[in-house]
């Protein structure tokens, strides 16, 4: 197998379904070895079966990203086995709840911020040395147009993604003089469980499949990528 990501080591969060699974399968098809992170063991195994059936390889890491100590533990085995991390995809996310801002329960607020924002900071905290050890480290974080809009009842999700965008841009600025490139990717409207949760009356069959995002992710993951601190819109990436 050969491809644009041949021989590269890629860690993908939220890898057991939809966007994360599609990215994993696309990266594997391009020659990357995958570190697949998600809460659901069964879902990870299904993605692993498809990756291996296509000739790829993967390492499965069942992990709830609210387990911050578990995120910290990722660094040592990756350093021992590979000595580096070439690609980090921070894809895992949750909607939380669509609600008047004053009605959001504290536990829901805290878990949503933990998954959408804090877990990505902890991934950077744990894995930044391994990205720097790569000849062409690449980090991609999945964002949303909600971060840049003002939509009634979306305050929790929008705040989490706006904070993520600010964090990622600052992190990218810190790495301008290194070989690491860090960017945001906005997938736009795609057929996902989160989309169905937010828009229950919408016909999912009218929406693009997550597999349509593959080229946009690969372009940001390639060693040739020169973008830094940008928000890339998958629908315009070509």
C-alpha positions in Angstrom: 0.0 0.0 0.0 1.3 3.5 -0.9 -0.3 6.9 -0.7 0.0 10.5 0.4 0.3 9.5 4.1 2.5 6.4 3.6 4.3 5.4 6.8 2.8 8.2 8.9 1.4 7.6 12.4 -2.1 9.3 12.8 -4.1 9.5 16.0 -7.9 10.1 15.5 -10.3 10.8 18.3 -14.0 10.0 18.0 -12.9 7.3 15.6 -15.7 4.8 16.2 -18.3 6.4 13.9 -19.2 8.8 11.2 -16.6 11.6 10.6 -13.9 10.0 12.8 -14.4 6.6 11.2 -14.4 8.0 7.7 -11.2 9.9 8.3 -9.6 6.8 9.8 -10.5 4.7 6.7 -9.3 7.4 4.3 -6.0 7.9 6.1 -5.5 4.1 6.1 -6.1 4.0 2.4 -3.4 6.6 2.0 -0.9 4.5 3.9 -1.0 5.8 7.5 -0.9 3.6 10.6 -3.8 4.6 12.8 -4.2 5.1 16.5 -8.0 5.0 16.9 -9.5 6.6 20.1 -13.1 6.4 21.1 -15.3 5.3 24.0 -17.1 2.5 22.2 -15.0 -0.7 21.9 -17.5 -2.4 19.5 -17.4 0.7 17.2 -13.6 0.8 17.2 -13.5 -2.9 16.3 -15.8 -2.4 13.4 -13.7 0.4 12.0 -10.6 -1.8 12.6 -12.2 -4.6 10.6 -12.8 -2.3 7.6 -9.3 -0.8 7.8 -7.6 -4.2 7.9 -9.9 -5.6 5.2 -8.6 -2.7 3.0 -4.9 -3.6 3.9 -4.4 -1.0 6.5 -3.3 -1.2 10.2 -4.6 0.3 13.4 -4.1 0.3 17.1 -7.3 0.6 19.2 -7.5 2.8 22.3 -10.8 2.7 24.1 -10.9 5.9 26.1 -13.5 8.4 27.3 -12.0 11.8 26.6 -13.3 13.2 29.9 -10.7 10.9 31.5 -7.9 13.5 31.4 -5.4 11.2 33.1 -6.1 8.6 30.4 -5.2 11.2 27.8 -1.9 11.9 29.6 -1.1 8.2 29.5 -1.2 8.2 25.7 2.2 9.8 25.4 4.5 7.1 26.9 3.4 4.1 24.7 3.4 6.2 21.6 6.9 7.5 22.3 8.1 4.0 23.1 6.6 2.4 20.0 7.0 5.1 17.4 9.1 7.9 18.8 6.8 10.5 17.3 3.3 11.4 16.2 2.9 12.6 12.6 -0.8 13.5 12.7 -3.3 14.4 15.4 -7.0 14.7 14.5 -9.1 16.1 17.3 -12.5 15.1 16.0 -14.5 13.9 19.1 -17.2 16.2 20.1 -20.7 16.5 21.5 -23.7 18.8 21.0 -24.6 19.0 24.7 -28.0 20.4 24.6 -30.0 23.0 22.6 -31.5 25.1 25.4 -32.0 28.6 26.7 -28.7 29.6 28.2 -30.1 30.0 31.7 -31.6 26.5 31.6 -28.5 24.5 30.9 -27.6 22.1 33.8 -24.0 22.6 35.1 -23.2 18.9 34.6 -24.1 19.1 30.9 -22.1 22.4 30.5 -19.1 20.9 32.1 -19.1 17.6 30.2 -19.6 19.4 26.8 -16.7 21.8 27.5 -14.6 18.9 28.7 -15.1 16.9 25.5 -15.1 19.8 23.0 -12.4 22.0 24.5 -10.5 20.7 27.5 -9.8 17.2 26.0 -8.2 18.9 23.0 -5.9 21.0 25.3 -5.0 17.8 27.2 -4.2 16.1 23.9 -1.9 18.9 23.0 -0.3 18.9 26.4 0.4 15.2 26.2 1.3 14.9 22.5 3.0 18.2 21.5 6.5 16.7 22.1 5.7 13.8 19.8 4.3 16.1 17.1 7.5 18.2 17.3 9.6 14.9 17.0 7.9 14.3 13.6 9.6 15.5 10.4 6.2 17.1 9.5 3.8 17.1 12.5 0.2 17.9 11.6 -2.7 18.7 14.0 -6.2 19.1 12.7 -9.1 20.1 15.0 -12.7 19.8 13.9 -14.8 23.0 14.4 -18.2 24.3 13.4 -19.8 27.3 11.9 -21.7 27.6 15.2 -18.5 29.1 16.6 -18.8 32.1 14.4 -22.6 32.7 14.5 -25.2 33.8 17.0 -27.9 31.2 17.1 -30.6 31.1 19.8 -30.3 28.0 22.1 -26.9 27.0 20.7 -24.9 28.9 23.4 -23.2 25.8 24.9 -22.0 24.2 21.7 -21.1 27.5 20.1 -19.1 28.6 23.1 -17.2 25.4 23.2 -16.2 25.6 19.5 -15.4 29.3 19.7 -13.0 28.6 22.6 -11.5 25.7 20.7 -10.9 27.9 17.7 -9.1 30.6 19.8 -7.0 27.9 21.5 -6.0 26.3 18.2 -5.0 29.6 16.6 -2.9 30.5 19.6 -1.2 27.1 19.6 -0.5 27.4 15.9 1.1 30.7 16.4 3.5 29.2 19.0 4.6 26.7 16.3 5.3 29.1 13.4 9.0 28.4 13.6 8.7 24.7 13.9 7.9 21.9 11.4 4.4 21.4 13.0 1.4 22.8 11.2 -1.9 23.2 13.1 -5.3 24.0 11.6 -9.0 23.8 12.1 -11.4 22.0 9.7 -15.1 22.9 9.4 -16.8 20.0 7.8 -20.0 21.9 7.1 -23.3 20.0 6.9 -22.7 16.3 7.0 -24.8 13.2 7.8 -23.9 12.6 11.5 -25.6 11.6 14.7 -25.0 15.1 16.1 -26.6 16.6 13.0 -29.7 14.4 13.5 -29.8 15.3 17.2 -29.7 19.0 16.3 -32.1 18.8 13.3 -34.5 15.9 14.0 -36.9 16.9 11.2 -34.2 16.8 8.5 -34.0 13.9 6.0 -30.4 12.6 6.6 -30.4 11.0 3.1 -30.3 14.5 1.6 -26.9 15.2 3.4 -23.4 14.4 2.2 -21.8 11.3 3.8 -18.7 11.8 6.1 -16.6 10.0 3.5 -16.9 13.1 1.3 -14.5 14.9 3.8 -11.6 12.6 3.2 -9.6 14.8 0.8 -9.9 17.9 3.0 -8.5 16.0 6.0 -5.7 14.4 3.9 -4.7 17.7 2.5 -4.1 19.1 6.0 -2.3 15.9 7.1 0.2 15.7 4.3 3.8 16.7 4.8 3.4 19.1 1.9 0.7 21.1 3.8 1.9 24.7 4.5 -1.3 26.1 6.0 -0.9 27.3 9.6 -3.6 28.5 12.0 -6.3 28.6 9.4 -9.9 27.5 9.4 -10.4 25.3 6.3 -14.0 24.7 5.1 -14.3 21.2 3.6 -16.9 22.3 1.1 -14.3 24.8 -0.3 -11.1 22.9 0.2 -10.7 21.9 -3.4 
